[in-house]
Amino acid sequence: MTNMSRTYFILFVFVLISATDKGKIVGAIRRDIKAQQCVSGLGECKSEDDCALQCSLLFPGSHETSSFCDREPHLPRLCLCFHDYIDREVAPIFDPGTTLKQMEEKSGESVNQYAADISSIKAAQERISPYVNKTSVLSSETLNSISGRKLYFKCECFQKGGAFKFRGACNAVFSLTDDEAAKGVVTHSSGNHAAALSLAAKLRGIPAHIVIPKNAPKCKVENVVRYGGRVIWSEATVQSREEIAAKVLRETGAVLIHPYNDRRIISGQGTISLELLDEIPQIDTIIVPISGGGLISGVALAAKSINPTIRILAAEPKGANDAARSKDSGAIVTLPETKTIADGLRAFLGTLTWPVVRDLVDEVIVVEDNEIIEAMRLCYEILKVAVEPSGAIGLAAVLSDSFKNKAAWKDCNNVGIILSGGNVDLDVLWKSLHKCV
């Protein structure tokens, strides 16, 4: 079964069920995300709690109850989530051959191709502007000379919490209704999202329950505690993190805020493009670190809405090059293990971020760890900016031979580079530097 026919089949199943349940099946299928984004990469549910967690990942805010998960031998797993707060009339029934445009005409609503769009990103900017820093854009004649291009560095390392993550977390937290917010928020994260969500929750005056693996960088755990987050330890595996997060969800009734697979997070991160292109409109290329894809999805959706010809390039470490492999294969690829100094770039693409990466990211540039280290040195010595390895990878990419020698990028003359964060455990980094040099 092709991806397209599978999409139509699943959409048809959703509509048939909604016809017998007064439209209480998630209306977000039509409004917020394309059906095919909901059916891959999640694995089988092993329990009702697991189902609830997976549904929360797919449909932010659907922490109330879940219906069922099932696996057919010829189809990906279907996970249908009931929203207690959605009470719509029965959705129009669409034939399996109906196109997105025809659906829009028949329903009178917009069927968004992706989890976010320029409208949601502009709404996020208005929502979070009282809380976030409008970060600086720096340039350097020395680095321009080294690269042969004009480089513009968007310093998200100067953001509250020390990283871009605060934008998405702030948008997610302040998007909640008062009833939703009352029970707090929960996430599982080993890094900057954990601290960002803790800070955003503190600003709203609600609890933040943060599941953190025992091997998380010390400085990032300290940030969570500093911002008032409740730390809940897990083992250093995704399975352990998700199981404990599901338990916390059940016990607290809090709202799950996924680090990247969440439309509110993606919209918040997209505000970076609005600021950057407003300040430097001549930018023709933006290089963005890629991990789970929340940052680059938001940046790409906003930037290409403003300037459809702009190039969006991802930067990824060779030891965690799942995004490059995913682009090459046309489907989400996960790796059995990752090995890179850039600890913030070890996550895999999500069901909401993958379609944006697949369609709107022009290429993934893969770099070695020693190139990341050299880029960090240049940031410290020339820009006088402290960045973590994940934050320096964009500079590493633009200076790499693979970028310099590719004919398609010869006319990338005005390049925006996202310095995504500056939270680094210096003791661990020093040891890693010696291993890599």
C-alpha positions as CSV (number, residue, x, y, z in Angstrom):
1,M,0.0,0.0,0.0
2,T,1.5,3.4,-1.0
3,N,1.9,6.2,1.5
4,M,-0.9,8.2,-0.3
5,S,-3.4,5.4,-0.3
6,R,-2.6,4.6,3.3
7,T,-3.2,8.2,4.2
8,Y,-6.6,8.1,2.5
9,F,-7.5,4.8,4.1
10,I,-6.7,6.1,7.6
11,L,-8.6,9.3,7.0
12,F,-11.6,7.3,5.9
13,V,-11.4,5.2,9.0
14,F,-11.3,8.3,11.2
15,V,-14.3,9.7,9.5
16,L,-16.4,6.5,9.7
17,I,-15.7,6.3,13.4
18,S,-16.5,9.9,13.9
19,A,-19.9,9.4,12.3
20,T,-20.9,7.0,15.0
21,D,-19.4,9.0,17.9
22,K,-20.9,12.4,17.2
23,G,-17.7,13.8,16.0
24,K,-15.8,13.3,19.3
25,I,-12.9,11.7,17.6
26,V,-10.0,14.2,17.4
27,G,-11.1,17.0,15.1
28,A,-7.4,18.0,15.0
29,I,-6.9,15.3,12.3
30,R,-8.4,17.7,9.8
31,R,-7.4,21.0,11.4
32,D,-3.9,20.6,12.5
33,I,-2.1,17.8,10.9
34,K,-2.2,15.6,7.9
35,A,-3.4,12.1,8.6
36,Q,-0.2,10.4,7.4
37,Q,1.8,12.2,10.1
38,C,0.0,10.3,12.8
39,V,0.7,6.7,11.9
40,S,4.5,6.1,11.9
41,G,7.4,5.9,14.2
42,L,5.7,5.3,17.5
43,G,5.9,1.6,18.0
44,E,3.2,-0.6,19.6
45,C,1.5,0.4,22.8
46,K,2.1,-2.0,25.6
47,S,-0.5,-0.7,28.0
48,E,-3.3,1.9,28.4
49,D,-0.8,4.3,30.0
50,D,1.5,3.9,27.0
51,C,-1.4,4.5,24.7
52,A,-2.3,7.7,26.6
53,L,1.3,8.9,26.4
54,Q,1.6,8.2,22.6
55,C,-1.7,10.0,22.0
56,S,-0.4,13.0,24.0
57,L,2.7,13.0,21.7
58,L,0.5,13.0,18.6
59,F,-2.2,15.4,19.8
60,P,-0.9,18.0,22.3
61,G,-3.5,18.5,25.0
62,S,-5.1,15.0,24.6
63,H,-4.1,13.9,28.1
64,E,-7.7,13.3,29.2
65,T,-8.4,9.8,28.0
66,S,-7.4,7.5,25.1
67,S,-9.5,5.0,23.2
68,F,-7.6,2.2,21.7
69,C,-4.4,1.3,19.9
70,D,-4.3,-1.6,17.5
71,R,-1.9,-3.0,14.9
72,E,-3.0,-4.6,11.6
73,P,-0.4,-6.6,9.8
74,H,-0.7,-4.5,6.7
75,L,-1.0,-1.0,8.3
76,P,0.9,1.1,10.7
77,R,-0.5,1.4,14.3
78,L,-3.6,3.5,14.6
79,C,-3.8,5.5,17.8
80,L,-7.1,7.3,18.2
81,C,-7.5,9.8,21.1
82,F,-10.8,11.2,22.4
83,H,-10.8,14.9,23.5
84,D,-13.3,15.4,26.2
85,Y,-13.3,19.1,25.4
86,I,-14.0,18.7,21.7
87,D,-17.7,18.6,21.0
88,R,-18.2,19.0,17.3
89,E,-20.9,18.0,14.8
90,V,-20.2,14.9,12.7
91,A,-17.3,15.7,10.3
92,P,-18.1,15.6,6.6
93,I,-17.4,12.2,5.1
94,F,-14.7,12.3,2.4
95,D,-14.1,9.7,-0.2
96,P,-10.7,8.0,-0.1
97,G,-9.7,9.9,-3.3
98,T,-10.4,13.3,-1.9
99,T,-7.5,15.8,-2.1
100,L,-6.6,18.3,0.6
101,K,-8.0,21.1,-1.5
102,Q,-11.3,19.3,-2.0
103,M,-11.5,18.6,1.8
104,E,-11.0,22.3,2.4
105,E,-13.8,23.2,-0.1
106,K,-16.2,20.7,1.4
107,S,-15.6,21.4,5.0
108,G,-15.1,25.1,4.8
109,E,-12.0,24.8,7.0
110,S,-8.3,24.8,6.2
111,V,-6.6,21.4,6.2
112,N,-3.0,22.3,7.2
113,Q,-0.3,20.3,5.6
114,Y,2.0,20.6,8.6
115,A,1.7,20.9,12.3
116,A,2.3,24.6,12.3
117,D,2.0,27.5,9.8
118,I,2.8,31.2,9.6
119,S,-0.4,32.1,11.4
120,S,0.4,29.9,14.4
121,I,4.0,31.2,14.5
122,K,2.8,34.8,14.5
123,A,0.3,34.0,17.2
124,A,3.2,32.5,19.2
125,Q,5.3,35.6,18.8
126,E,2.5,37.7,20.2
127,R,1.9,35.3,23.0
128,I,5.5,35.0,24.2
129,S,6.9,38.5,23.4
130,P,6.4,39.7,27.0
131,Y,8.6,36.8,28.3
132,V,11.4,36.0,25.8
133,N,14.5,37.9,24.8
134,K,14.7,39.2,21.3
135,T,18.2,37.8,20.8
136,S,21.1,39.6,19.1
137,V,22.3,39.0,15.6
138,L,26.1,39.2,15.4
139,S,28.5,39.3,12.4
140,S,32.3,39.1,12.0
141,E,34.4,40.3,9.2
142,T,37.0,37.7,10.1
143,L,34.5,34.8,9.9
144,N,33.1,36.3,6.7
145,S,36.6,36.2,5.2
146,I,37.2,32.6,6.3
147,S,33.9,31.4,4.9
148,G,33.8,33.6,1.8
149,R,30.3,34.7,2.7
150,K,28.4,37.1,4.9
151,L,27.4,35.3,8.0
152,Y,24.8,36.4,10.5
153,F,24.7,34.7,13.8
154,K,21.3,34.5,15.7
155,C,22.5,34.2,19.3
156,E,19.9,32.0,20.9
157,C,22.6,31.2,23.5
158,F,21.5,34.6,24.9
159,Q,17.9,33.5,25.3
160,K,16.4,33.0,28.8
161,G,17.4,29.5,30.0
162,G,20.5,29.7,27.7
163,A,18.9,28.2,24.6
164,F,16.2,28.6,21.9
165,K,14.0,26.0,23.8
166,F,12.4,28.7,25.9
167,R,10.5,30.0,23.0
168,G,8.6,26.8,22.3
169,A,8.2,26.0,26.0
170,C,6.8,29.4,26.7
171,N,4.4,29.2,23.9
172,A,3.2,25.8,25.0
173,V,2.7,26.8,28.6
174,F,0.9,30.1,27.9
175,S,-1.3,28.3,25.3
176,L,-2.9,26.2,28.1
177,T,-6.3,27.1,29.4
178,D,-6.5,27.8,33.2
179,D,-8.0,24.4,33.8
180,E,-5.3,22.6,31.9
181,A,-2.5,24.7,33.5
182,A,-3.8,24.1,37.0
183,K,-2.4,20.5,37.2
184,G,0.9,21.6,35.7
185,V,3.1,20.2,32.9
186,V,5.3,17.2,32.4
187,T,8.0,16.3,30.0
188,H,11.0,14.0,29.6
189,S,14.2,15.6,28.6
190,S,17.9,15.4,29.2
191,G,18.7,19.0,28.4
192,N,17.6,22.4,27.5
193,H,13.9,21.7,27.1
194,A,13.7,20.5,30.7
195,A,15.1,23.8,32.0
196,A,13.0,25.9,29.5
197,L,9.8,24.2,30.5
198,S,10.6,24.7,34.2
199,L,11.2,28.4,33.7
200,A,8.0,28.9,31.6
201,A,6.0,27.0,34.2
202,K,7.5,29.1,37.0
203,L,6.5,32.3,35.1
204,R,2.9,31.1,34.9
205,G,2.9,29.9,38.5
206,I,2.2,26.2,37.8
207,P,4.1,23.0,38.6
208,A,6.6,21.4,36.2
209,H,7.4,17.7,36.5
210,I,10.6,16.9,34.6
211,V,11.7,13.3,34.0
212,I,15.5,13.4,33.5
213,P,17.9,10.5,32.8
214,K,20.6,9.9,35.3
215,N,23.3,10.7,32.7
216,A,22.0,14.2,31.9
217,P,24.6,17.0,31.9
218,K,25.0,18.4,35.4
219,C,24.6,22.0,34.4
220,K,21.3,21.4,32.7
221,V,19.9,19.5,35.7
222,E,21.0,22.4,37.9
223,N,19.0,24.8,35.6
224,V,15.9,22.7,36.1
225,V,16.3,22.9,39.9
226,R,17.1,26.6,39.7
227,Y,13.9,27.3,37.8
228,G,11.8,25.3,40.3
229,G,11.1,22.2,38.2
230,R,10.5,18.9,40.1
231,V,13.2,16.5,39.0
232,I,12.1,12.8,38.6
233,W,15.0,10.5,37.7
234,S,14.9,7.8,35.1
235,E,17.4,5.4,33.6
236,A,19.3,6.5,30.5
237,T,17.0,4.9,28.0
238,V,14.1,6.3,26.0
239,Q,11.9,3.4,27.3
240,S,12.6,4.3,30.9
241,R,11.9,8.0,30.3
242,E,8.6,7.4,28.6
243,E,7.4,4.8,31.1
244,I,8.1,7.2,34.0
245,A,6.5,10.1,32.1
246,A,3.4,8.0,31.6
247,K,3.3,7.3,35.3
248,V,3.6,11.0,36.2
249,L,0.8,11.8,33.7
250,R,-1.5,9.3,35.3
251,E,-0.7,10.5,38.9
252,T,-0.8,14.2,38.3
253,G,-3.2,14.8,35.4
254,A,-0.6,17.2,34.1
255,V,-0.3,18.1,30.4
256,L,2.6,16.5,28.4
257,I,4.8,19.0,26.6
258,H,7.0,17.0,24.3
259,P,10.4,18.5,23.6
260,Y,9.8,18.8,19.8
261,N,6.9,16.7,18.6
262,D,4.3,19.3,19.5
263,R,2.7,22.0,17.3
264,R,3.0,24.6,20.1
265,I,6.7,23.9,20.4
266,I,7.2,24.1,16.7
267,S,5.3,27.4,16.4
268,G,7.3,28.9,19.3
269,Q,10.6,28.0,17.7
270,G,9.5,29.5,14.4
271,T,9.6,33.0,16.0
272,I,13.3,32.9,15.5
273,S,12.8,33.3,11.7
274,L,10.4,36.2,12.2
275,E,13.0,38.1,14.2
276,L,16.0,37.2,12.0
277,L,14.4,38.0,8.7
278,D,12.9,41.2,10.0
279,E,16.4,42.4,11.1
280,I,18.4,41.0,8.1
281,P,15.9,40.6,5.2
282,Q,18.6,39.9,2.6
283,I,19.4,36.5,4.1
284,D,19.2,33.8,1.4
285,T,20.1,30.7,3.5
286,I,19.6,29.6,7.1
287,I,21.6,26.8,8.7
288,V,20.0,25.2,11.6
289,P,21.1,22.4,14.0
290,I,18.8,19.3,13.7
291,S,17.9,16.7,16.2
292,G,14.2,16.0,16.9
293,G,13.4,18.6,14.3
294,G,11.3,21.1,16.4
295,L,13.7,24.0,15.8
296,I,14.3,23.5,12.1
297,S,10.6,22.8,11.5
298,G,9.5,26.1,13.0
299,V,12.4,28.0,11.3
300,A,11.6,26.5,7.9
301,L,7.9,27.0,8.0
302,A,8.2,30.7,9.0
303,A,11.2,31.5,6.7
304,K,9.7,29.9,3.6
305,S,6.4,31.6,4.2
306,I,8.2,34.9,4.2
307,N,10.6,34.1,1.4
308,P,9.7,30.9,-0.6
309,T,13.2,30.9,-2.3
310,I,15.2,30.9,0.9
311,R,17.3,27.8,1.5
312,I,17.0,25.9,4.8
313,L,20.0,23.7,5.5
314,A,20.3,21.3,8.5
315,A,23.5,20.7,10.3
316,E,24.0,17.3,12.0
317,P,26.9,15.4,13.6
318,K,28.2,12.3,11.8
319,G,27.7,10.2,14.9
320,A,24.0,11.0,15.0
321,N,23.1,11.4,11.4
322,D,19.6,10.0,11.4
323,A,18.1,13.1,9.7
324,A,20.5,12.8,6.8
325,R,19.7,9.1,6.4
326,S,16.0,9.9,6.7
327,K,16.2,12.4,3.9
328,D,18.1,9.9,1.8
329,S,15.6,7.1,2.4
330,G,12.4,9.1,2.4
331,A,11.3,7.8,5.8
332,I,12.2,8.3,9.4
333,V,15.4,6.4,10.3
334,T,16.5,5.8,13.8
335,L,19.9,4.6,14.9
336,P,20.8,1.9,17.4
337,E,23.2,4.3,19.2
338,T,24.5,7.8,18.8
339,K,28.0,9.0,19.5
340,T,28.8,12.7,19.4
341,I,30.1,15.6,21.5
342,A,26.9,17.4,20.6
343,D,24.7,15.9,23.4
344,G,21.7,18.1,22.3
345,L,21.6,16.5,18.8
346,R,21.0,12.9,19.7
347,A,17.2,12.7,19.4
348,F,15.4,11.3,16.3
349,L,12.8,13.1,14.1
350,G,9.2,13.0,15.3
351,T,6.0,12.3,13.4
352,L,5.2,16.1,13.3
353,T,8.6,17.3,12.4
354,W,9.5,14.7,9.8
355,P,7.1,16.0,7.1
356,V,8.5,19.5,7.4
357,V,12.1,18.2,7.2
358,R,11.2,15.9,4.3
359,D,9.6,18.7,2.3
360,L,11.1,22.0,3.3
361,V,14.7,21.3,4.4
362,D,16.9,21.5,1.3
363,E,19.7,19.4,2.5
364,V,21.4,18.0,5.7
365,I,25.1,18.8,6.1
366,V,26.9,16.2,8.1
367,V,30.0,17.2,10.1
368,E,32.6,15.5,12.2
369,D,33.0,16.2,15.9
370,N,36.4,17.8,15.4
371,E,34.8,20.3,13.0
372,I,32.3,21.2,15.8
373,I,35.1,21.7,18.2
374,E,36.9,24.0,15.8
375,A,33.7,26.0,15.3
376,M,33.3,26.3,19.1
377,R,36.8,27.7,19.3
378,L,36.0,30.3,16.6
379,C,32.9,31.3,18.5
380,Y,34.8,31.8,21.7
381,E,37.8,33.5,20.2
382,I,36.3,35.7,17.5
383,L,32.6,36.2,18.3
384,K,33.4,36.2,22.1
385,V,30.3,34.0,22.5
386,A,30.1,30.8,24.7
387,V,28.2,28.1,22.8
388,E,27.6,24.4,23.5
389,P,28.7,21.9,20.8
390,S,25.1,21.6,19.5
391,G,25.0,25.4,19.1
392,A,28.2,25.7,17.2
393,I,27.4,23.1,14.5
394,G,25.9,25.6,12.1
395,L,29.2,27.4,11.8
396,A,30.9,24.0,11.5
397,A,28.6,23.2,8.6
398,V,29.3,26.5,6.6
399,L,33.0,26.0,7.0
400,S,33.0,22.3,6.0
401,D,34.4,21.1,2.8
402,S,31.1,19.4,1.9
403,F,29.4,22.9,1.9
404,K,32.2,24.8,0.3
405,N,32.7,22.4,-2.5
406,K,29.1,21.9,-3.5
407,A,28.2,23.9,-6.6
408,A,24.5,24.3,-5.5
409,W,25.6,26.4,-2.5
410,K,28.0,28.7,-4.3
411,D,25.4,31.5,-4.4
412,C,24.6,31.3,-0.7
413,N,25.9,34.7,-0.1
414,N,24.0,35.9,3.0
415,V,23.8,33.1,5.5
416,G,21.9,33.1,8.8
417,I,23.3,30.7,11.4
418,I,21.4,29.7,14.5
419,L,23.6,29.5,17.6
420,S,21.1,27.4,19.4
421,G,22.4,27.3,22.9
422,G,25.2,27.9,25.4
423,N,24.5,25.5,28.2
424,V,27.6,23.3,28.6
425,D,29.1,21.3,31.4
426,L,32.7,22.5,31.2
427,D,34.2,19.6,33.0
428,V,32.6,17.1,30.7
429,L,33.3,19.2,27.7
430,W,37.0,19.5,28.5
431,K,37.3,15.7,28.7
432,S,35.4,15.3,25.4
433,L,37.6,17.9,23.7
434,H,40.7,15.9,24.6
435,K,39.1,12.7,23.2
436,C,38.2,14.3,19.9
437,V,41.4,16.4,19.3
